[in-house]
Amino acid sequence: MENIKSQIESLLFISGRPMSAKQLAELSGAKTKEIEGTLGELVKEYKERDSGVQIVKNGSNYQMVTSGESAKLIQEFIKDETTGELTRPSLETLTIVAYRGPVSKTDIDRIRGINCSLILRNLSIRGLVEAKKDRGETYYNVSFDFLKHLGLNGIKELPDYERLHQDDTIDKILAESENLNK
């Protein structure tokens, strides 16, 4: 049972969007009823421990979110993140999007080794990247504002674009990562 809890927490944490019990069951290999029961326990546990994060249920979907008590702190953090200079993680993520775009959020997370939802959101708010959904997956590309800001007429004007865009090193890493997770 604890393994299922851990899996659900991990999936909800890494996902930038709400997930249904059915999706969680498919990913974890557990039965939907077991997932629903465990989700109920997790919602209650997070609420009781007065945590900085919560699991919220909306209809049949669940999502891990920050607590309401942290709203002011989070707003200040996001304000700093979206108006100041780009951080190193933001620059790394933007570079991946620029050279690999259109690139899925899943691949960005796997390349960087962390959940990049907040970084991608901040880059989006700044107008540097654009997101498009395709078959349930979100794909990112740089925006016209990004190109305009750098004074480029097109993405192919980035230094070493052709070589780095075609480089299969990242594809090999992603394939190895996928094989390890099977």
N, C-alpha and C positions, 0 to 999 in steps of 0.2 A: 504494500500500500504506500509506503514512504517513497518508493521508487516512482510510482505514478505521480505523487505530489511533486516530487522534484522535476519530473519531466514536464508536468503542466506549468509549473512556475517558470521553468527555463523557456518553454515555448511562448508563454504570455509575455515574458520579459523581452525576448528577442524580436517578437512581432511588433510592428509599428501600427498594427490595426487590430480591431476586435476579431476574436476567433470563436467559432461555435464548438459545442461539446462534440459534435460529429467530426469536425476537422481535427480536434485534439485526439479523439479516439483513433482516427485513421492514422495519424502521425505516430501515436504511441503504441498502437497495436492492442489497446485495451478496448473493452466494451463501452459503448456510449453511456449506459446506465452507471457504470463504475466511475466514469469521468464526471458525470453530472453530480454524483454523490461527493466525490473528492473536491470538485469545484465549490460545492456548498460549504464543505469543511474549511477550505482555504479562504473563502470570502469571510466566514465567521472568525477564523484565526487572525487574519490581518486586521479586522475591525477591533477585535478584543485587545490586541497588543498595541493599539494606537501607533501603528507603523507610519513611516513617511510615504509608503506606497500602499495601495489598496487594489483589490481585484473587484471590479465593478461588473454587474450583470445588467445588460440592457436587452430585453427581449430574450432571444436565445443565444446571444453573443456575450463573451466575457473579454475584459481587457484589463491589463495592469496599468494603473495610473498613479500619479502623485496624489497625496491626500490634500483635502481642502485647506487644512491648517498650514500647509506649505505654499499656498498659492502666491503670497506676496514675495517670498524668497525666490520661488521659481520664476516669477515675472521679472524680478531684478536680474537674475542670472541670464535669462533669455535676452533681456534688453542689452546687457553687456555683451553677450555672445553675438548679437545681430547688428550692433552698431560699432563695436571696436574693430581692431585689426583681426584678420583671420588667424586662427590658431593653427598650430602645426597639424593637428588632426583634420581640421577643416581644409587646409591646403592639400593634404594628402588625398582626402576624399575628392576634392575638386579636380585634382590631377587625374585620378582614376576615371572620373566621369568624362573629363576632356579627352583623354587618350583612348578610352575604351567604349565610350558612348555610342549608341544607346546601351547602357549596362543596367542589369537588374539590381534591385536593392539587395537581394539575396547574395549575388556575386560580390557586391561592394562589401557587405558584411563579412563574407568568407575571405576576401582578399585582405581586409584590414584586421580580421580576427575579433571584431567587436560589433555590437549593434550600432549602426550609424544613423538611426532614425532621427535623433535630435540634430546631428550635424547636417543631414540632408534637408531637414526642415529649415534650419537656419540659412543654409545656402539658397534654399528656395525663397525664403522671406527676403533675402538680400537681392533676389532676382538673378542669381548667377547660374542656377540650374532649373530645369523644368522637368516635371514628372508626367508620365503617361502610363495609364493602366492598359495591359494587354493580357487577356486570359487569366485574370486574377493576380498577375505579377505587376509590380511597378518598375518602370524603366526610366532611367535618368539620362538627360543630355544637357550640355551647356546651353545657356540662353543667348539670345542676341545681345543682351546687356553685357554678358561676359565677353563676347567678341568685341563689342563696342568699347568696353573698358580697356581692353588690351590693344585696341587699335588694329584689330585683325579683320580682313575681309571674309575670312572663312576659317573653319577649324583646322584645315590642312596647312595653314600658315604657322601653326605652333612648331617650335623647334623639334626636329626629328620626328614629326608626326607620322609619316609613312612607316618608318622603321618601328616605332613604338606601338603604333596602332595594330600593326601586323604581327608583332612579337608574340610567339606562342608560349612563352615562359609562364605567363599567368594562366593560360588555358590548361597547361600541364599541371600546375599547382591546384587549380580548381578540380580537375579530373581526379587527381590523387586524393584530394580532400573528400570528394564525393564517394570514391571507392572505400575510403576508411570509414565513412559513416554508414555504409551498407551492412 
